[in-house]
């Protein structure tokens, strides 16, 4: 009998340990494919990517496993990281070029002066071309008054003068637009530089 009692005692202890283990087992809360919240002792593999919660025996949340990102979310994250990397490179280059707003201001003035010089030179060339055109037209008019046919070389020269004048006028228009674009770019860089310099303070 004593031996039987000892065996039964061990068995009861083992059952008690198992019962305690079962009582303390974690529960998992997840959402199934019908949108229903399920509480179970495990999460089926097909639902793991949706995320789930681990609850203790008292129903308290021990752990939250987030849902795996969707392809669109992964792409958005990749794009955001790429944009941040590009911004970091641009910021590094900006700080390398300009240590202060005054540096940027001087660079802007130099660039605008170069463009303005090109516009001034183009205008001067147009003035010279106009004088040349007037002289060519005068020669053509003299030939017509004399009843002679205007020389083809003279007409070709007139055409070349007009073509060059038009080219220079287009160049001036582009350079004026370039001034607008450069000013806008320098304004953008100035604001970014202010932010970066203040951030370093």
One Martini backbone bead per residue (centre of mass of N, CA, C, O) as a GRO file, in nm:
protein
  201
    1UNK     BB    1   0.056   0.061  -0.023
    2UNK     BB    2   0.275   0.271  -0.002
    3UNK     BB    3   0.357   0.245  -0.298
    4UNK     BB    4   0.084   0.329  -0.420
    5UNK     BB    5   0.074   0.611  -0.294
    6UNK     BB    6   0.326   0.719  -0.429
    7UNK     BB    7   0.230   0.688  -0.721
    8UNK     BB    8  -0.025   0.864  -0.695
    9UNK     BB    9   0.122   1.116  -0.608
   10UNK     BB   10   0.285   1.155  -0.867
   11UNK     BB   11   0.042   1.172  -1.057
   12UNK     BB   12  -0.091   1.419  -0.931
   13UNK     BB   13   0.145   1.608  -0.972
   14UNK     BB   14   0.154   1.584  -1.282
   15UNK     BB   15  -0.135   1.686  -1.332
   16UNK     BB   16  -0.097   1.957  -1.195
   17UNK     BB   17   0.125   2.058  -1.381
   18UNK     BB   18  -0.039   2.042  -1.642
   19UNK     BB   19  -0.270   2.226  -1.554
   20UNK     BB   20  -0.093   2.473  -1.503
   21UNK     BB   21   0.020   2.492  -1.791
   22UNK     BB   22  -0.255   2.527  -1.932
   23UNK     BB   23  -0.346   2.781  -1.774
   24UNK     BB   24  -0.068   2.946  -1.880
   25UNK     BB   25  -0.129   2.954  -2.160
   26UNK     BB   26  -0.122   3.100  -2.450
   27UNK     BB   27  -0.293   3.337  -2.648
   28UNK     BB   28  -0.449   3.402  -2.972
   29UNK     BB   29  -0.510   3.701  -3.167
   30UNK     BB   30  -0.709   3.708  -3.466
   31UNK     BB   31  -0.782   3.745  -3.818
   32UNK     BB   32  -0.972   3.624  -4.043
   33UNK     BB   33  -1.104   3.590  -4.372
   34UNK     BB   34  -1.389   3.722  -4.240
   35UNK     BB   35  -1.312   3.933  -3.999
   36UNK     BB   36  -1.273   3.753  -3.749
   37UNK     BB   37  -1.218   3.730  -3.418
   38UNK     BB   38  -0.965   3.514  -3.281
   39UNK     BB   39  -0.932   3.263  -3.016
   40UNK     BB   40  -0.621   3.086  -2.967
   41UNK     BB   41  -0.342   2.856  -2.942
   42UNK     BB   42  -0.313   2.946  -3.248
   43UNK     BB   43  -0.172   3.040  -3.568
   44UNK     BB   44  -0.235   3.023  -3.868
   45UNK     BB   45  -0.025   3.058  -4.128
   46UNK     BB   46  -0.223   3.238  -4.318
   47UNK     BB   47  -0.242   3.473  -4.066
   48UNK     BB   48   0.036   3.588  -3.976
   49UNK     BB   49   0.068   3.838  -4.180
   50UNK     BB   50  -0.172   4.005  -4.022
   51UNK     BB   51  -0.135   3.960  -3.741
   52UNK     BB   52  -0.098   3.958  -3.371
   53UNK     BB   53  -0.186   3.844  -3.038
   54UNK     BB   54  -0.054   3.799  -2.708
   55UNK     BB   55  -0.196   3.618  -2.438
   56UNK     BB   56  -0.263   3.564  -2.131
   57UNK     BB   57  -0.450   3.400  -1.885
   58UNK     BB   58  -0.588   3.705  -1.829
   59UNK     BB   59  -0.599   3.866  -2.120
   60UNK     BB   60  -0.329   3.993  -2.160
   61UNK     BB   61  -0.115   4.178  -2.343
   62UNK     BB   62   0.219   4.081  -2.441
   63UNK     BB   63   0.197   4.083  -2.768
   64UNK     BB   64   0.267   4.257  -3.083
   65UNK     BB   65   0.213   4.155  -3.417
   66UNK     BB   66   0.267   4.283  -3.700
   67UNK     BB   67   0.186   4.334  -4.002
   68UNK     BB   68   0.270   4.276  -4.302
   69UNK     BB   69   0.369   4.439  -4.559
   70UNK     BB   70   0.274   4.558  -4.836
   71UNK     BB   71   0.376   4.623  -5.147
   72UNK     BB   72   0.303   4.924  -5.128
   73UNK     BB   73   0.451   4.977  -4.858
   74UNK     BB   74   0.731   4.889  -4.953
   75UNK     BB   75   0.752   5.097  -5.180
   76UNK     BB   76   0.719   5.347  -5.001
   77UNK     BB   77   0.968   5.293  -4.828
   78UNK     BB   78   1.175   5.287  -5.056
   79UNK     BB   79   1.117   5.575  -5.160
   80UNK     BB   80   1.179   5.722  -4.893
   81UNK     BB   81   1.474   5.630  -4.869
   82UNK     BB   82   1.569   5.744  -5.141
   83UNK     BB   83   1.491   6.040  -5.083
   84UNK     BB   84   1.668   6.072  -4.830
   85UNK     BB   85   1.936   6.011  -4.967
   86UNK     BB   86   1.920   6.243  -5.172
   87UNK     BB   87   1.899   6.469  -4.959
   88UNK     BB   88   2.169   6.414  -4.817
   89UNK     BB   89   2.346   6.473  -5.061
   90UNK     BB   90   2.245   6.763  -5.112
   91UNK     BB   91   2.324   6.874  -4.833
   92UNK     BB   92   2.625   6.814  -4.852
   93UNK     BB   93   2.677   6.991  -5.104
   94UNK     BB   94   2.574   7.258  -4.987
   95UNK     BB   95   2.782   7.270  -4.746
   96UNK     BB   96   3.032   7.261  -4.932
   97UNK     BB   97   2.969   7.532  -5.092
   98UNK     BB   98   2.822   7.659  -4.822
   99UNK     BB   99   2.878   7.832  -4.504
  100UNK     BB  100   2.680   8.066  -4.602
  101UNK     BB  101   2.465   8.302  -4.719
  102UNK     BB  102   2.686   8.483  -4.841
  103UNK     BB  103   2.801   8.274  -5.034
  104UNK     BB  104   2.541   8.235  -5.197
  105UNK     BB  105   2.506   8.530  -5.286
  106UNK     BB  106   2.768   8.547  -5.451
  107UNK     BB  107   2.702   8.318  -5.647
  108UNK     BB  108   2.447   8.445  -5.763
  109UNK     BB  109   2.575   8.708  -5.870
  110UNK     BB  110   2.775   8.576  -6.064
  111UNK     BB  111   2.571   8.424  -6.241
  112UNK     BB  112   2.396   8.671  -6.321
  113UNK     BB  113   2.626   8.828  -6.453
  114UNK     BB  114   2.687   8.630  -6.679
  115UNK     BB  115   2.410   8.641  -6.811
  116UNK     BB  116   2.400   8.949  -6.854
  117UNK     BB  117   2.646   8.955  -7.043
  118UNK     BB  118   2.517   8.784  -7.267
  119UNK     BB  119   2.284   8.976  -7.324
  120UNK     BB  120   2.452   9.227  -7.393
  121UNK     BB  121   2.610   9.098  -7.628
  122UNK     BB  122   2.361   9.025  -7.799
  123UNK     BB  123   2.255   9.312  -7.834
  124UNK     BB  124   2.506   9.423  -7.975
  125UNK     BB  125   2.490   9.229  -8.217
  126UNK     BB  126   2.214   9.324  -8.316
  127UNK     BB  127   2.295   9.612  -8.377
  128UNK     BB  128   2.505   9.535  -8.591
  129UNK     BB  129   2.307   9.382  -8.774
  130UNK     BB  130   2.124   9.623  -8.838
  131UNK     BB  131   2.339   9.789  -8.983
  132UNK     BB  132   2.398   9.576  -9.196
  133UNK     BB  133   2.109   9.562  -9.308
  134UNK     BB  134   2.082   9.854  -9.400
  135UNK     BB  135   2.314   9.838  -9.603
  136UNK     BB  136   2.194   9.608  -9.775
  137UNK     BB  137   1.926   9.748  -9.843
  138UNK     BB  138   2.052   9.988  -9.988
  139UNK     BB  139   2.180   9.822 -10.218
  140UNK     BB  140   1.918   9.694 -10.316
  141UNK     BB  141   1.773   9.962 -10.384
  142UNK     BB  142   1.972  10.065 -10.592
  143UNK     BB  143   1.932   9.834 -10.792
  144UNK     BB  144   1.630   9.880 -10.839
  145UNK     BB  145   1.649  10.179 -10.936
  146UNK     BB  146   1.847  10.080 -11.178
  147UNK     BB  147   1.708   9.802 -11.287
  148UNK     BB  148   1.833   9.583 -11.118
  149UNK     BB  149   1.913   9.289 -11.004
  150UNK     BB  150   1.939   9.141 -10.720
  151UNK     BB  151   2.183   9.003 -10.570
  152UNK     BB  152   2.215   8.687 -10.437
  153UNK     BB  153   2.432   8.745 -10.224
  154UNK     BB  154   2.279   8.974 -10.086
  155UNK     BB  155   2.031   8.803 -10.005
  156UNK     BB  156   2.194   8.601  -9.836
  157UNK     BB  157   2.294   8.805  -9.631
  158UNK     BB  158   2.019   8.892  -9.529
  159UNK     BB  159   1.931   8.612  -9.432
  160UNK     BB  160   2.166   8.574  -9.230
  161UNK     BB  161   2.106   8.817  -9.054
  162UNK     BB  162   1.819   8.730  -8.970
  163UNK     BB  163   1.899   8.458  -8.844
  164UNK     BB  164   2.094   8.573  -8.629
  165UNK     BB  165   1.894   8.757  -8.491
  166UNK     BB  166   1.695   8.533  -8.406
  167UNK     BB  167   1.896   8.371  -8.238
  168UNK     BB  168   1.961   8.598  -8.032
  169UNK     BB  169   1.671   8.637  -7.933
  170UNK     BB  170   1.642   8.351  -7.821
  171UNK     BB  171   1.877   8.369  -7.625
  172UNK     BB  172   1.764   8.596  -7.452
  173UNK     BB  173   1.510   8.446  -7.362
  174UNK     BB  174   1.659   8.213  -7.221
  175UNK     BB  175   1.822   8.390  -7.021
  176UNK     BB  176   1.578   8.511  -6.876
  177UNK     BB  177   1.470   8.239  -6.781
  178UNK     BB  178   1.727   8.159  -6.628
  179UNK     BB  179   1.703   8.374  -6.412
  180UNK     BB  180   1.441   8.275  -6.289
  181UNK     BB  181   1.538   7.987  -6.221
  182UNK     BB  182   1.785   8.063  -6.049
  183UNK     BB  183   1.637   8.223  -5.834
  184UNK     BB  184   1.462   7.987  -5.740
  185UNK     BB  185   1.697   7.798  -5.663
  186UNK     BB  186   1.835   7.988  -5.460
  187UNK     BB  187   1.593   8.010  -5.273
  188UNK     BB  188   1.584   7.713  -5.201
  189UNK     BB  189   1.875   7.693  -5.093
  190UNK     BB  190   1.847   7.908  -4.875
  191UNK     BB  191   1.634   7.764  -4.702
  192UNK     BB  192   1.798   7.505  -4.657
  193UNK     BB  193   2.049   7.637  -4.530
  194UNK     BB  194   1.913   7.758  -4.288
  195UNK     BB  195   1.821   7.491  -4.168
  196UNK     BB  196   2.103   7.355  -4.143
  197UNK     BB  197   2.242   7.577  -3.970
  198UNK     BB  198   2.034   7.570  -3.735
  199UNK     BB  199   2.069   7.266  -3.671
  200UNK     BB  200   2.379   7.302  -3.580
  201UNK     BB  201   2.327   7.499  -3.322
   0.00000   0.00000   0.00000
